[in-house]
């Protein structure tokens, strides 16, 4: 008899209000399904032109610290045990789809830190909806 894995949710986090709302939604869903969450934050060098020169290890560490801080600020203490964090490098949509390869659900915010803040559906969330290996929930931000 094979062991059945628990319900798995991948959620994209970039620090935007929309991604924090997506994380809160994912936590609520994980509670209901007795599941686990993999909170994923992605960095890519081309998006960081104005940053001082840093090594990949420094960027990984800084991104991981930011992600952990956002998770602690957004989730209740009781839910932290069900959340793991994951830092990836590359294009955000590709990294989220890779992380969601074996997930039951992918959760993203409607729009993130990109430059087209007034888009109805952000390019990352739209790409995920069209190419995800699992169902996708797009959570719109609570405040316009």
N, C-alpha and C positions, 0 to 999 in steps of 0.2 A: 504494500500500500504506500503510495507516494504522499509525502507531506505537502499539504496545500499551503501556499504562501498567503500572507495577509494582503488585504486591499492596499494598493500602492498608488499614491498620488504624487506627481511631479508638479511643482509650482515654480514659475519664473519670477524672480525678484530682482528689481533693479533700483529700488529705493523710491520709486515714484508712488504717489498716493494710490494709483490704480493697482500697482503690484502689491502694495500692502493690503489693499482690499481683497485682492486675489488670494493672498496668504491667509487672511482671516477666513475667507470662504472655504479654502482648502482645509483649514483646521476644523471648522464646523463639520464639513463632510467626513473627514477622517474620524472624528468622534462618533458620528452616526454609523459609520461602516466598520468601526474598530480597526482603522487602517493606519498606515504610516505615510509620512510626507518626506519627500526629498526636495528641499528648497534649493534652487539652482540660481546662481548669479554668474554672469558671463562677462569677461573683459576681452577686449581686442585692441592691439596696439594702434591700428589706424584711428580709432575713436579717441585716442589719448594724445593727440599731437601737442596740446598745450601743457602736458605734464612734463616735469623735469625728467631727465633720463633715469630710468629705473630698470632693474633686471626683472626677468620674468618671475623669479622667486619673490621679489619685493612686491610686484603687482599681485601675484597670487595671495600673498600674506595680507596685503591691504584689502583686497577684495573679500577674502575670507573674514577678516575682522569686521568689515562693513556689513556683510551678510549676517554674521552672528549677532551683531548689535541690532539690526533690523528685526531679526527673528525674536530676540529677547524683548524688544519694545512692542512688538505686534501681537505675539501669542501670550496666552495666559501661562503662568508658571506650571500649572498642571498639564499643559499640552506640550511642553518643551521636550519631554521624553519621547514623543512620537515623531519628532522632527529631526531629520539629519540635514546637514548642509553640504553643498557640493559647489565647488568653483570650477568653471570651465573657461577655456580660452578659445576664441574664434568668433564666428558669426552667431549672434544670440539665437536666431531661429534654428539653425543647424544644431547647436549645442542642446537646445531644449528638446528637439526631436530625437537626438541621440539618447538623452537621458530618459525620454519617455518610451523608448523602444520596448521595454518589458513592463511598463506601467499600465494600470487600469484606467487612469485618467490624467490628463494634462490640464493644468489651470494657469491661465495667463490674464494679465490685466488688459483692459481695452486699449490703452495707450500708455507708453512709458516715457522714458527720458529722451526720446528722439526729438528731432527738430520740428516735426510736423505735429505739434500738440493738438491742433484743432481737427485732425483727421478723425472721421467717424470710427474707424477701426484701424489701429496701428499696423504698420507693415509686418512687424514680427507676429502679432496675434493673427493677422490674416494669413500669413504663410503657414503658421502652425495649424490653423483650421483646415487649410487645403491639403496639408501633407502629413498630418500626424498619424502615427501607427495605432493610436487609441483615441477614444472620444476626447473632445476638448471643451472646456468651459471657459468662456471669455467673460470676465467680471468687469463690469463698468464701475468707474470710480463713483463713490457716493456723493461727492461734491463736484458740481460742474466747473 
